[in-house]
Amino acid sequence: MGKIEDAIQQKEFKDPFNKAVVNLLYTHSYLVTSQNSLFKPYDISPEQYNVLRILRGQNGKPTTVSSIQDRMLNKMSNASRLVEKLKLKGWVKRTECPSDRRQVDVLITDEGLELLKTLEKLVEESNIRVVNLEVEEAIQLNELLDKLRG
């Protein structure tokens, strides 16, 4: 990937803050493209993968679509639409909430858990390859990104 100046063919930036924002946006696109390529053979998007991981973290307890939405990495994602697509693929179940008929409970299926198990090692290997940093550098990057978000 190299330097951002080479990637977008720009010699100078207004200031280091402008460069940082452009660099983060470009890197986001790079990471999304990489994830899309990884997941494509499994007919799943990064956002659908995120929903399945959230549901797996419920340890067999159903949760609501709004709870899923709150925990999504991409807050612009439409959790209802994602859950419906996952349901059509057999990776989640939706049931009416017994205590509030307006709510829908969502639960990951055994097939959904199996898919996550299949993808786990691939995602781990891809993350190491794509991040392309030493462990200490990755720790530092995480600390800087946490600081950036305040």
Secondary structure, 3 states (H helix, E strand, C coil): CCCHHHHHCCCCCCCHHHHHHHHHHHHHHHHHHHHHHHHHHHCCCHHHHHHHHHHHCCCCCCEEHHHHHHHCCCCCCCHHHHHHHHHHCCCEEEEECCCCCCCEEEEECHHHHHHHHHHHHHHHHHHHHHHCCCHHHHHHHHHHHHHHCC
